[in-house]
Amino acid sequence: LPLERIFMLLFFVTSMGLLGFCDDVFKDDDHKGLRGHLSELLRGRLTSGGLKALLGLVFSLIFAVGLRLTGEGEEIGGWWWRPLIHLPLGALAANSLNLFDLRPGRAGKVFILASAVFLLYMGGIARRPQPALYLLLPALGAVLAYLPTDLGATGMMGDTGANFLGALFGGVVIMSEIPFLWIMSLVFLALLHWYAERSSITETIEDNPILKFLDDLGRD
């Protein structure tokens, strides 16, 4: 894995984590959801969520273009449409765990489950283990170690941790070099955000016995 690409991923996840930290510190609770913040932005009022959305797109664009420019061989001259997929995919992935970070341990469980499915897919079904996958393992171990603290409500990752982990997962998916996986992930994340704007993910989990059991598992 070229060192330049590792630096691009580090830039992406660090900048997204910083945006989450700013949202934790300056959170505007008067406006909920992406639609609420964008509505305020159209009225000329910049909320903390609106700022996070705008800069998140900027950082995702830098990451997407940077990956294309640091590609090897034919990647530099071909596949011009890559940034068009990577830009929304990176931005939506960075915000995805925030949609679940409403109960202790929920976001951590989603990250662990998503990482496990992704690693099994890459190593088993797709049979394409790549160096980028190893970048996910330290974070996965850290979340496993931290999860009891979150479940016990003695600590919380907040938007800082959720943004960081979401960006890391999205960044590794982008670096997997599987266009089918990019498109399917983008469609799923877009539908997830669409659903979250119109319904309550928490109520959906509460109404499903299996999801509720998994959600409550380990929580005091």
mmCIF file of the C-alpha atoms, coordinates in Angstrom:
data_MODEL
# 
_entry.id   MODEL 
# 
loop_
_atom_site.group_PDB 
_atom_site.id 
_atom_site.type_symbol 
_atom_site.label_atom_id 
_atom_site.label_alt_id 
_atom_site.label_comp_id 
_atom_site.label_asym_id 
_atom_site.label_entity_id 
_atom_site.label_seq_id 
_atom_site.pdbx_PDB_ins_code 
_atom_site.Cartn_x 
_atom_site.Cartn_y 
_atom_site.Cartn_z 
_atom_site.occupancy 
_atom_site.B_iso_or_equiv 
_atom_site.pdbx_formal_charge 
_atom_site.auth_seq_id 
_atom_site.auth_comp_id 
_atom_site.auth_asym_id 
_atom_site.auth_atom_id 
_atom_site.pdbx_PDB_model_num 
ATOM 1   C CA . LEU A 1 1   ? 0.000   0.000   0.000   1.00 0.00 ? 1   LEU A CA 1 
ATOM 2   C CA . PRO A 1 2   ? 1.617   3.297   -1.090  1.00 0.00 ? 2   PRO A CA 1 
ATOM 3   C CA . LEU A 1 3   ? 2.535   5.550   1.807   1.00 0.00 ? 3   LEU A CA 1 
ATOM 4   C CA . GLU A 1 4   ? 0.797   8.473   0.088   1.00 0.00 ? 4   GLU A CA 1 
ATOM 5   C CA . ARG A 1 5   ? -2.525  6.647   0.284   1.00 0.00 ? 5   ARG A CA 1 
ATOM 6   C CA . ILE A 1 6   ? -2.070  5.922   3.968   1.00 0.00 ? 6   ILE A CA 1 
ATOM 7   C CA . PHE A 1 7   ? -1.456  9.633   4.535   1.00 0.00 ? 7   PHE A CA 1 
ATOM 8   C CA . MET A 1 8   ? -4.624  10.463  2.589   1.00 0.00 ? 8   MET A CA 1 
ATOM 9   C CA . LEU A 1 9   ? -6.652  8.112   4.775   1.00 0.00 ? 9   LEU A CA 1 
ATOM 10  C CA . LEU A 1 10  ? -5.107  9.556   7.942   1.00 0.00 ? 10  LEU A CA 1 
ATOM 11  C CA . PHE A 1 11  ? -5.959  13.051  6.739   1.00 0.00 ? 11  PHE A CA 1 
ATOM 12  C CA . PHE A 1 12  ? -9.536  12.021  6.015   1.00 0.00 ? 12  PHE A CA 1 
ATOM 13  C CA . VAL A 1 13  ? -10.291 10.267  9.297   1.00 0.00 ? 13  VAL A CA 1 
ATOM 14  C CA . THR A 1 14  ? -8.500  12.894  11.406  1.00 0.00 ? 14  THR A CA 1 
ATOM 15  C CA . SER A 1 15  ? -10.297 15.802  9.748   1.00 0.00 ? 15  SER A CA 1 
ATOM 16  C CA . MET A 1 16  ? -13.662 14.068  10.077  1.00 0.00 ? 16  MET A CA 1 
ATOM 17  C CA . GLY A 1 17  ? -12.949 13.310  13.725  1.00 0.00 ? 17  GLY A CA 1 
ATOM 18  C CA . LEU A 1 18  ? -12.104 16.979  14.259  1.00 0.00 ? 18  LEU A CA 1 
ATOM 19  C CA . LEU A 1 19  ? -15.424 17.989  12.698  1.00 0.00 ? 19  LEU A CA 1 
ATOM 20  C CA . GLY A 1 20  ? -17.153 15.632  15.109  1.00 0.00 ? 20  GLY A CA 1 
ATOM 21  C CA . PHE A 1 21  ? -15.289 17.225  18.012  1.00 0.00 ? 21  PHE A CA 1 
ATOM 22  C CA . CYS A 1 22  ? -16.416 20.685  16.889  1.00 0.00 ? 22  CYS A CA 1 
ATOM 23  C CA . ASP A 1 23  ? -19.994 19.415  16.722  1.00 0.00 ? 23  ASP A CA 1 
ATOM 24  C CA . ASP A 1 24  ? -19.683 17.968  20.237  1.00 0.00 ? 24  ASP A CA 1 
ATOM 25  C CA . VAL A 1 25  ? -18.459 21.304  21.586  1.00 0.00 ? 25  VAL A CA 1 
ATOM 26  C CA . PHE A 1 26  ? -20.698 23.650  19.610  1.00 0.00 ? 26  PHE A CA 1 
ATOM 27  C CA . LYS A 1 27  ? -23.711 21.374  19.047  1.00 0.00 ? 27  LYS A CA 1 
ATOM 28  C CA . ASP A 1 28  ? -26.903 23.149  18.044  1.00 0.00 ? 28  ASP A CA 1 
ATOM 29  C CA . ASP A 1 29  ? -29.718 21.076  19.569  1.00 0.00 ? 29  ASP A CA 1 
ATOM 30  C CA . ASP A 1 30  ? -32.429 23.305  18.115  1.00 0.00 ? 30  ASP A CA 1 
ATOM 31  C CA . HIS A 1 31  ? -32.082 21.645  14.712  1.00 0.00 ? 31  HIS A CA 1 
ATOM 32  C CA . LYS A 1 32  ? -32.138 17.898  14.218  1.00 0.00 ? 32  LYS A CA 1 
ATOM 33  C CA . GLY A 1 33  ? -31.102 15.811  11.262  1.00 0.00 ? 33  GLY A CA 1 
ATOM 34  C CA . LEU A 1 34  ? -29.306 16.642  8.072   1.00 0.00 ? 34  LEU A CA 1 
ATOM 35  C CA . ARG A 1 35  ? -32.422 18.165  6.551   1.00 0.00 ? 35  ARG A CA 1 
ATOM 36  C CA . GLY A 1 36  ? -32.820 20.565  9.478   1.00 0.00 ? 36  GLY A CA 1 
ATOM 37  C CA . HIS A 1 37  ? -29.255 21.809  9.259   1.00 0.00 ? 37  HIS A CA 1 
ATOM 38  C CA . LEU A 1 38  ? -29.397 22.171  5.465   1.00 0.00 ? 38  LEU A CA 1 
ATOM 39  C CA . SER A 1 39  ? -32.665 24.088  5.748   1.00 0.00 ? 39  SER A CA 1 
ATOM 40  C CA . GLU A 1 40  ? -30.993 26.541  8.101   1.00 0.00 ? 40  GLU A CA 1 
ATOM 41  C CA . LEU A 1 41  ? -28.053 26.809  5.726   1.00 0.00 ? 41  LEU A CA 1 
ATOM 42  C CA . LEU A 1 42  ? -30.391 27.746  2.863   1.00 0.00 ? 42  LEU A CA 1 
ATOM 43  C CA . ARG A 1 43  ? -31.784 30.491  5.101   1.00 0.00 ? 43  ARG A CA 1 
ATOM 44  C CA . GLY A 1 44  ? -28.284 31.871  5.548   1.00 0.00 ? 44  GLY A CA 1 
ATOM 45  C CA . ARG A 1 45  ? -27.786 30.510  9.064   1.00 0.00 ? 45  ARG A CA 1 
ATOM 46  C CA . LEU A 1 46  ? -24.793 28.232  9.644   1.00 0.00 ? 46  LEU A CA 1 
ATOM 47  C CA . THR A 1 47  ? -25.353 25.642  12.389  1.00 0.00 ? 47  THR A CA 1 
ATOM 48  C CA . SER A 1 48  ? -22.748 23.255  13.782  1.00 0.00 ? 48  SER A CA 1 
ATOM 49  C CA . GLY A 1 49  ? -24.302 20.430  11.759  1.00 0.00 ? 49  GLY A CA 1 
ATOM 50  C CA . GLY A 1 50  ? -24.335 22.560  8.624   1.00 0.00 ? 50  GLY A CA 1 
ATOM 51  C CA . LEU A 1 51  ? -20.675 23.386  9.095   1.00 0.00 ? 51  LEU A CA 1 
ATOM 52  C CA . LYS A 1 52  ? -19.900 19.696  9.566   1.00 0.00 ? 52  LYS A CA 1 
ATOM 53  C CA . ALA A 1 53  ? -21.788 18.808  6.394   1.00 0.00 ? 53  ALA A CA 1 
ATOM 54  C CA . LEU A 1 54  ? -20.060 21.462  4.291   1.00 0.00 ? 54  LEU A CA 1 
ATOM 55  C CA . LEU A 1 55  ? -16.536 20.767  5.504   1.00 0.00 ? 55  LEU A CA 1 
ATOM 56  C CA . GLY A 1 56  ? -17.249 17.046  5.413   1.00 0.00 ? 56  GLY A CA 1 
ATOM 57  C CA . LEU A 1 57  ? -17.904 17.316  1.682   1.00 0.00 ? 57  LEU A CA 1 
ATOM 58  C CA . VAL A 1 58  ? -14.720 19.344  1.243   1.00 0.00 ? 58  VAL A CA 1 
ATOM 59  C CA . PHE A 1 59  ? -12.592 16.798  3.115   1.00 0.00 ? 59  PHE A CA 1 
ATOM 60  C CA . SER A 1 60  ? -14.254 13.937  1.221   1.00 0.00 ? 60  SER A CA 1 
ATOM 61  C CA . LEU A 1 61  ? -13.451 15.675  -2.070  1.00 0.00 ? 61  LEU A CA 1 
ATOM 62  C CA . ILE A 1 62  ? -9.803  16.118  -1.083  1.00 0.00 ? 62  ILE A CA 1 
ATOM 63  C CA . PHE A 1 63  ? -9.638  12.447  -0.090  1.00 0.00 ? 63  PHE A CA 1 
ATOM 64  C CA . ALA A 1 64  ? -11.325 11.248  -3.284  1.00 0.00 ? 64  ALA A CA 1 
ATOM 65  C CA . VAL A 1 65  ? -9.168  13.346  -5.605  1.00 0.00 ? 65  VAL A CA 1 
ATOM 66  C CA . GLY A 1 66  ? -6.045  12.557  -3.587  1.00 0.00 ? 66  GLY A CA 1 
ATOM 67  C CA . LEU A 1 67  ? -6.599  8.821   -3.936  1.00 0.00 ? 67  LEU A CA 1 
ATOM 68  C CA . ARG A 1 68  ? -6.969  9.139   -7.686  1.00 0.00 ? 68  ARG A CA 1 
ATOM 69  C CA . LEU A 1 69  ? -3.848  11.263  -8.031  1.00 0.00 ? 69  LEU A CA 1 
ATOM 70  C CA . THR A 1 70  ? -1.803  8.876   -5.892  1.00 0.00 ? 70  THR A CA 1 
ATOM 71  C CA . GLY A 1 71  ? -2.958  5.813   -7.832  1.00 0.00 ? 71  GLY A CA 1 
ATOM 72  C CA . GLU A 1 72  ? -0.550  3.613   -9.683  1.00 0.00 ? 72  GLU A CA 1 
ATOM 73  C CA . GLY A 1 73  ? -0.296  2.750   -13.355 1.00 0.00 ? 73  GLY A CA 1 
ATOM 74  C CA . GLU A 1 74  ? -3.518  3.039   -15.309 1.00 0.00 ? 74  GLU A CA 1 
ATOM 75  C CA . GLU A 1 75  ? -5.432  4.312   -12.294 1.00 0.00 ? 75  GLU A CA 1 
ATOM 76  C CA . ILE A 1 76  ? -4.019  7.805   -12.761 1.00 0.00 ? 76  ILE A CA 1 
ATOM 77  C CA . GLY A 1 77  ? -5.304  8.246   -16.293 1.00 0.00 ? 77  GLY A CA 1 
ATOM 78  C CA . GLY A 1 78  ? -8.400  6.076   -16.169 1.00 0.00 ? 78  GLY A CA 1 
ATOM 79  C CA . TRP A 1 79  ? -11.532 5.702   -14.114 1.00 0.00 ? 79  TRP A CA 1 
ATOM 80  C CA . TRP A 1 80  ? -12.180 9.446   -14.068 1.00 0.00 ? 80  TRP A CA 1 
ATOM 81  C CA . TRP A 1 81  ? -15.559 8.824   -12.433 1.00 0.00 ? 81  TRP A CA 1 
ATOM 82  C CA . ARG A 1 82  ? -14.038 7.421   -9.233  1.00 0.00 ? 82  ARG A CA 1 
ATOM 83  C CA . PRO A 1 83  ? -14.194 10.704  -7.281  1.00 0.00 ? 83  PRO A CA 1 
ATOM 84  C CA . LEU A 1 84  ? -17.878 11.022  -8.225  1.00 0.00 ? 84  LEU A CA 1 
ATOM 85  C CA . ILE A 1 85  ? -18.507 7.820   -6.229  1.00 0.00 ? 85  ILE A CA 1 
ATOM 86  C CA . HIS A 1 86  ? -15.896 8.351   -3.528  1.00 0.00 ? 86  HIS A CA 1 
ATOM 87  C CA . LEU A 1 87  ? -17.040 11.868  -2.615  1.00 0.00 ? 87  LEU A CA 1 
ATOM 88  C CA . PRO A 1 88  ? -20.590 11.018  -1.451  1.00 0.00 ? 88  PRO A CA 1 
ATOM 89  C CA . LEU A 1 89  ? -19.520 7.610   -0.165  1.00 0.00 ? 89  LEU A CA 1 
ATOM 90  C CA . GLY A 1 90  ? -16.875 9.102   2.126   1.00 0.00 ? 90  GLY A CA 1 
ATOM 91  C CA . ALA A 1 91  ? -19.167 11.868  3.388   1.00 0.00 ? 91  ALA A CA 1 
ATOM 92  C CA . LEU A 1 92  ? -22.102 9.554   4.100   1.00 0.00 ? 92  LEU A CA 1 
ATOM 93  C CA . ALA A 1 93  ? -19.912 6.907   5.720   1.00 0.00 ? 93  ALA A CA 1 
ATOM 94  C CA . ALA A 1 94  ? -18.383 9.473   8.087   1.00 0.00 ? 94  ALA A CA 1 
ATOM 95  C CA . ASN A 1 95  ? -21.843 10.502  9.283   1.00 0.00 ? 95  ASN A CA 1 
ATOM 96  C CA . SER A 1 96  ? -23.390 7.029   9.351   1.00 0.00 ? 96  SER A CA 1 
ATOM 97  C CA . LEU A 1 97  ? -22.439 6.032   12.897  1.00 0.00 ? 97  LEU A CA 1 
ATOM 98  C CA . ASN A 1 98  ? -23.857 9.312   14.216  1.00 0.00 ? 98  ASN A CA 1 
ATOM 99  C CA . LEU A 1 99  ? -27.276 7.979   13.223  1.00 0.00 ? 99  LEU A CA 1 
ATOM 100 C CA . PHE A 1 100 ? -26.839 5.130   15.716  1.00 0.00 ? 100 PHE A CA 1 
ATOM 101 C CA . ASP A 1 101 ? -25.010 6.946   18.512  1.00 0.00 ? 101 ASP A CA 1 
ATOM 102 C CA . LEU A 1 102 ? -28.191 7.536   20.500  1.00 0.00 ? 102 LEU A CA 1 
ATOM 103 C CA . ARG A 1 103 ? -27.888 4.733   23.043  1.00 0.00 ? 103 ARG A CA 1 
ATOM 104 C CA . PRO A 1 104 ? -24.836 3.462   24.975  1.00 0.00 ? 104 PRO A CA 1 
ATOM 105 C CA . GLY A 1 105 ? -22.766 1.050   22.910  1.00 0.00 ? 105 GLY A CA 1 
ATOM 106 C CA . ARG A 1 106 ? -24.988 1.067   19.838  1.00 0.00 ? 106 ARG A CA 1 
ATOM 107 C CA . ALA A 1 107 ? -22.569 2.832   17.487  1.00 0.00 ? 107 ALA A CA 1 
ATOM 108 C CA . GLY A 1 108 ? -19.707 0.619   18.650  1.00 0.00 ? 108 GLY A CA 1 
ATOM 109 C CA . LYS A 1 109 ? -21.728 -2.529  17.982  1.00 0.00 ? 109 LYS A CA 1 
ATOM 110 C CA . VAL A 1 110 ? -22.645 -1.320  14.503  1.00 0.00 ? 110 VAL A CA 1 
ATOM 111 C CA . PHE A 1 111 ? -18.988 -0.594  13.736  1.00 0.00 ? 111 PHE A CA 1 
ATOM 112 C CA . ILE A 1 112 ? -17.898 -4.027  14.973  1.00 0.00 ? 112 ILE A CA 1 
ATOM 113 C CA . LEU A 1 113 ? -20.640 -5.798  13.000  1.00 0.00 ? 113 LEU A CA 1 
ATOM 114 C CA . ALA A 1 114 ? -19.971 -3.822  9.816   1.00 0.00 ? 114 ALA A CA 1 
ATOM 115 C CA . SER A 1 115 ? -16.222 -4.416  10.111  1.00 0.00 ? 115 SER A CA 1 
ATOM 116 C CA . ALA A 1 116 ? -16.709 -8.149  10.666  1.00 0.00 ? 116 ALA A CA 1 
ATOM 117 C CA . VAL A 1 117 ? -19.001 -8.451  7.631   1.00 0.00 ? 117 VAL A CA 1 
ATOM 118 C CA . PHE A 1 118 ? -16.588 -6.428  5.488   1.00 0.00 ? 118 PHE A CA 1 
ATOM 119 C CA . LEU A 1 119 ? -13.554 -8.464  6.530   1.00 0.00 ? 119 LEU A CA 1 
ATOM 120 C CA . LEU A 1 120 ? -15.393 -11.745 5.940   1.00 0.00 ? 120 LEU A CA 1 
ATOM 121 C CA . TYR A 1 121 ? -16.504 -10.539 2.526   1.00 0.00 ? 121 TYR A CA 1 
ATOM 122 C CA . MET A 1 122 ? -13.053 -9.402  1.471   1.00 0.00 ? 122 MET A CA 1 
ATOM 123 C CA . GLY A 1 123 ? -11.220 -12.440 2.816   1.00 0.00 ? 123 GLY A CA 1 
ATOM 124 C CA . GLY A 1 124 ? -13.836 -15.067 2.059   1.00 0.00 ? 124 GLY A CA 1 
ATOM 125 C CA . ILE A 1 125 ? -16.399 -14.268 -0.610  1.00 0.00 ? 125 ILE A CA 1 
ATOM 126 C CA . ALA A 1 126 ? -14.396 -11.799 -2.694  1.00 0.00 ? 126 ALA A CA 1 
ATOM 127 C CA . ARG A 1 127 ? -11.092 -13.512 -1.869  1.00 0.00 ? 127 ARG A CA 1 
ATOM 128 C CA . ARG A 1 128 ? -9.326  -10.188 -2.205  1.00 0.00 ? 128 ARG A CA 1 
ATOM 129 C CA . PRO A 1 129 ? -7.482  -9.513  1.047   1.00 0.00 ? 129 PRO A CA 1 
ATOM 130 C CA . GLN A 1 130 ? -5.644  -6.223  0.661   1.00 0.00 ? 130 GLN A CA 1 
ATOM 131 C CA . PRO A 1 131 ? -3.204  -4.185  2.754   1.00 0.00 ? 131 PRO A CA 1 
ATOM 132 C CA . ALA A 1 132 ? -5.895  -1.545  3.354   1.00 0.00 ? 132 ALA A CA 1 
ATOM 133 C CA . LEU A 1 133 ? -7.780  -4.059  5.491   1.00 0.00 ? 133 LEU A CA 1 
ATOM 134 C CA . TYR A 1 134 ? -5.010  -4.020  8.086   1.00 0.00 ? 134 TYR A CA 1 
ATOM 135 C CA . LEU A 1 135 ? -5.722  -0.344  8.708   1.00 0.00 ? 135 LEU A CA 1 
ATOM 136 C CA . LEU A 1 136 ? -9.122  -1.340  10.067  1.00 0.00 ? 136 LEU A CA 1 
ATOM 137 C CA . LEU A 1 137 ? -7.881  -3.924  12.569  1.00 0.00 ? 137 LEU A CA 1 
ATOM 138 C CA . PRO A 1 138 ? -6.319  -1.563  15.198  1.00 0.00 ? 138 PRO A CA 1 
ATOM 139 C CA . ALA A 1 139 ? -9.535  0.469   15.374  1.00 0.00 ? 139 ALA A CA 1 
ATOM 140 C CA . LEU A 1 140 ? -11.597 -2.714  15.629  1.00 0.00 ? 140 LEU A CA 1 
ATOM 141 C CA . GLY A 1 141 ? -9.477  -3.892  18.561  1.00 0.00 ? 141 GLY A CA 1 
ATOM 142 C CA . ALA A 1 142 ? -9.736  -0.494  20.245  1.00 0.00 ? 142 ALA A CA 1 
ATOM 143 C CA . VAL A 1 143 ? -13.529 -0.452  19.939  1.00 0.00 ? 143 VAL A CA 1 
ATOM 144 C CA . LEU A 1 144 ? -13.782 -3.986  21.359  1.00 0.00 ? 144 LEU A CA 1 
ATOM 145 C CA . ALA A 1 145 ? -11.711 -2.896  24.355  1.00 0.00 ? 145 ALA A CA 1 
ATOM 146 C CA . TYR A 1 146 ? -13.667 0.336   24.792  1.00 0.00 ? 146 TYR A CA 1 
ATOM 147 C CA . LEU A 1 147 ? -17.168 -1.089  24.286  1.00 0.00 ? 147 LEU A CA 1 
ATOM 148 C CA . PRO A 1 148 ? -17.772 -2.140  27.945  1.00 0.00 ? 148 PRO A CA 1 
ATOM 149 C CA . THR A 1 149 ? -17.114 1.451   29.012  1.00 0.00 ? 149 THR A CA 1 
ATOM 150 C CA . ASP A 1 150 ? -19.679 2.742   26.540  1.00 0.00 ? 150 ASP A CA 1 
ATOM 151 C CA . LEU A 1 151 ? -22.212 0.041   27.425  1.00 0.00 ? 151 LEU A CA 1 
ATOM 152 C CA . GLY A 1 152 ? -21.839 0.908   31.115  1.00 0.00 ? 152 GLY A CA 1 
ATOM 153 C CA . ALA A 1 153 ? -22.505 4.579   30.290  1.00 0.00 ? 153 ALA A CA 1 
ATOM 154 C CA . THR A 1 154 ? -19.302 5.589   32.046  1.00 0.00 ? 154 THR A CA 1 
ATOM 155 C CA . GLY A 1 155 ? -17.960 7.043   28.793  1.00 0.00 ? 155 GLY A CA 1 
ATOM 156 C CA . MET A 1 156 ? -19.165 7.906   25.324  1.00 0.00 ? 156 MET A CA 1 
ATOM 157 C CA . MET A 1 157 ? -17.522 8.261   21.921  1.00 0.00 ? 157 MET A CA 1 
ATOM 158 C CA . GLY A 1 158 ? -19.704 11.201  20.903  1.00 0.00 ? 158 GLY A CA 1 
ATOM 159 C CA . ASP A 1 159 ? -19.635 12.684  17.432  1.00 0.00 ? 159 ASP A CA 1 
ATOM 160 C CA . THR A 1 160 ? -15.840 12.731  17.610  1.00 0.00 ? 160 THR A CA 1 
ATOM 161 C CA . GLY A 1 161 ? -15.503 8.973   17.821  1.00 0.00 ? 161 GLY A CA 1 
ATOM 162 C CA . ALA A 1 162 ? -18.487 8.232   15.594  1.00 0.00 ? 162 ALA A CA 1 
ATOM 163 C CA . ASN A 1 163 ? -17.183 10.484  12.819  1.00 0.00 ? 163 ASN A CA 1 
ATOM 164 C CA . PHE A 1 164 ? -13.684 9.051   13.106  1.00 0.00 ? 164 PHE A CA 1 
ATOM 165 C CA . LEU A 1 165 ? -14.818 5.424   12.949  1.00 0.00 ? 165 LEU A CA 1 
ATOM 166 C CA . GLY A 1 166 ? -17.350 6.061   10.201  1.00 0.00 ? 166 GLY A CA 1 
ATOM 167 C CA . ALA A 1 167 ? -14.740 7.843   8.094   1.00 0.00 ? 167 ALA A CA 1 
ATOM 168 C CA . LEU A 1 168 ? -12.219 5.068   8.710   1.00 0.00 ? 168 LEU A CA 1 
ATOM 169 C CA . PHE A 1 169 ? -14.645 2.368   7.630   1.00 0.00 ? 169 PHE A CA 1 
ATOM 170 C CA . GLY A 1 170 ? -15.724 4.329   4.568   1.00 0.00 ? 170 GLY A CA 1 
ATOM 171 C CA . GLY A 1 171 ? -12.127 5.120   3.676   1.00 0.00 ? 171 GLY A CA 1 
ATOM 172 C CA . VAL A 1 172 ? -11.082 1.474   3.842   1.00 0.00 ? 172 VAL A CA 1 
ATOM 173 C CA . VAL A 1 173 ? -14.081 0.451   1.715   1.00 0.00 ? 173 VAL A CA 1 
ATOM 174 C CA . ILE A 1 174 ? -13.061 3.060   -0.863  1.00 0.00 ? 174 ILE A CA 1 
ATOM 175 C CA . MET A 1 175 ? -9.479  1.780   -0.825  1.00 0.00 ? 175 MET A CA 1 
ATOM 176 C CA . SER A 1 176 ? -10.700 -1.798  -1.372  1.00 0.00 ? 176 SER A CA 1 
ATOM 177 C CA . GLU A 1 177 ? -10.655 -1.210  -5.156  1.00 0.00 ? 177 GLU A CA 1 
ATOM 178 C CA . ILE A 1 178 ? -13.960 -3.025  -5.747  1.00 0.00 ? 178 ILE A CA 1 
ATOM 179 C CA . PRO A 1 179 ? -16.362 -0.797  -7.759  1.00 0.00 ? 179 PRO A CA 1 
ATOM 180 C CA . PHE A 1 180 ? -19.337 -3.071  -7.049  1.00 0.00 ? 180 PHE A CA 1 
ATOM 181 C CA . LEU A 1 181 ? -18.729 -2.666  -3.313  1.00 0.00 ? 181 LEU A CA 1 
ATOM 182 C CA . TRP A 1 182 ? -18.469 1.116   -3.691  1.00 0.00 ? 182 TRP A CA 1 
ATOM 183 C CA . ILE A 1 183 ? -21.794 1.379   -5.471  1.00 0.00 ? 183 ILE A CA 1 
ATOM 184 C CA . MET A 1 184 ? -23.634 -0.989  -3.133  1.00 0.00 ? 184 MET A CA 1 
ATOM 185 C CA . SER A 1 185 ? -22.236 0.814   -0.076  1.00 0.00 ? 185 SER A CA 1 
ATOM 186 C CA . LEU A 1 186 ? -23.228 4.199   -1.497  1.00 0.00 ? 186 LEU A CA 1 
ATOM 187 C CA . VAL A 1 187 ? -26.774 3.024   -2.214  1.00 0.00 ? 187 VAL A CA 1 
ATOM 188 C CA . PHE A 1 188 ? -27.102 1.505   1.271   1.00 0.00 ? 188 PHE A CA 1 
ATOM 189 C CA . LEU A 1 189 ? -25.779 4.609   3.036   1.00 0.00 ? 189 LEU A CA 1 
ATOM 190 C CA . ALA A 1 190 ? -27.980 6.909   0.978   1.00 0.00 ? 190 ALA A CA 1 
ATOM 191 C CA . LEU A 1 191 ? -31.063 4.833   1.855   1.00 0.00 ? 191 LEU A CA 1 
ATOM 192 C CA . LEU A 1 192 ? -30.000 4.733   5.513   1.00 0.00 ? 192 LEU A CA 1 
ATOM 193 C CA . HIS A 1 193 ? -29.774 8.535   5.691   1.00 0.00 ? 193 HIS A CA 1 
ATOM 194 C CA . TRP A 1 194 ? -33.041 8.892   3.803   1.00 0.00 ? 194 TRP A CA 1 
ATOM 195 C CA . TYR A 1 195 ? -34.741 6.566   6.270   1.00 0.00 ? 195 TYR A CA 1 
ATOM 196 C CA . ALA A 1 196 ? -33.226 8.334   9.281   1.00 0.00 ? 196 ALA A CA 1 
ATOM 197 C CA . GLU A 1 197 ? -34.623 11.664  8.059   1.00 0.00 ? 197 GLU A CA 1 
ATOM 198 C CA . ARG A 1 198 ? -38.145 10.267  7.873   1.00 0.00 ? 198 ARG A CA 1 
ATOM 199 C CA . SER A 1 199 ? -38.312 7.699   10.644  1.00 0.00 ? 199 SER A CA 1 
ATOM 200 C CA . SER A 1 200 ? -36.732 6.909   13.990  1.00 0.00 ? 200 SER A CA 1 
ATOM 201 C CA . ILE A 1 201 ? -33.978 4.311   13.906  1.00 0.00 ? 201 ILE A CA 1 
ATOM 202 C CA . THR A 1 202 ? -34.371 3.882   17.669  1.00 0.00 ? 202 THR A CA 1 
ATOM 203 C CA . GLU A 1 203 ? -38.091 3.114   17.322  1.00 0.00 ? 203 GLU A CA 1 
ATOM 204 C CA . THR A 1 204 ? -37.340 0.665   14.525  1.00 0.00 ? 204 THR A CA 1 
ATOM 205 C CA . ILE A 1 205 ? -34.855 -1.152  16.751  1.00 0.00 ? 205 ILE A CA 1 
ATOM 206 C CA . GLU A 1 206 ? -37.246 -1.127  19.701  1.00 0.00 ? 206 GLU A CA 1 
ATOM 207 C CA . ASP A 1 207 ? -40.035 -2.631  17.593  1.00 0.00 ? 207 ASP A CA 1 
ATOM 208 C CA . ASN A 1 208 ? -37.887 -5.519  16.340  1.00 0.00 ? 208 ASN A CA 1 
ATOM 209 C CA . PRO A 1 209 ? -37.231 -8.242  18.975  1.00 0.00 ? 209 PRO A CA 1 
ATOM 210 C CA . ILE A 1 210 ? -33.953 -9.401  17.428  1.00 0.00 ? 210 ILE A CA 1 
ATOM 211 C CA . LEU A 1 211 ? -32.566 -5.891  16.955  1.00 0.00 ? 211 LEU A CA 1 
ATOM 212 C CA . LYS A 1 212 ? -33.697 -4.905  20.448  1.00 0.00 ? 212 LYS A CA 1 
ATOM 213 C CA . PHE A 1 213 ? -31.968 -7.941  21.954  1.00 0.00 ? 213 PHE A CA 1 
ATOM 214 C CA . LEU A 1 214 ? -28.716 -7.118  20.178  1.00 0.00 ? 214 LEU A CA 1 
ATOM 215 C CA . ASP A 1 215 ? -29.067 -3.455  21.092  1.00 0.00 ? 215 ASP A CA 1 
ATOM 216 C CA . ASP A 1 216 ? -29.592 -4.205  24.799  1.00 0.00 ? 216 ASP A CA 1 
ATOM 217 C CA . LEU A 1 217 ? -26.898 -6.900  24.940  1.00 0.00 ? 217 LEU A CA 1 
ATOM 218 C CA . GLY A 1 218 ? -24.254 -5.985  27.516  1.00 0.00 ? 218 GLY A CA 1 
ATOM 219 C CA . ARG A 1 219 ? -25.951 -2.773  28.595  1.00 0.00 ? 219 ARG A CA 1 
ATOM 220 C CA . ASP A 1 220 ? -26.553 -2.122  32.292  1.00 0.00 ? 220 ASP A CA 1 
# 
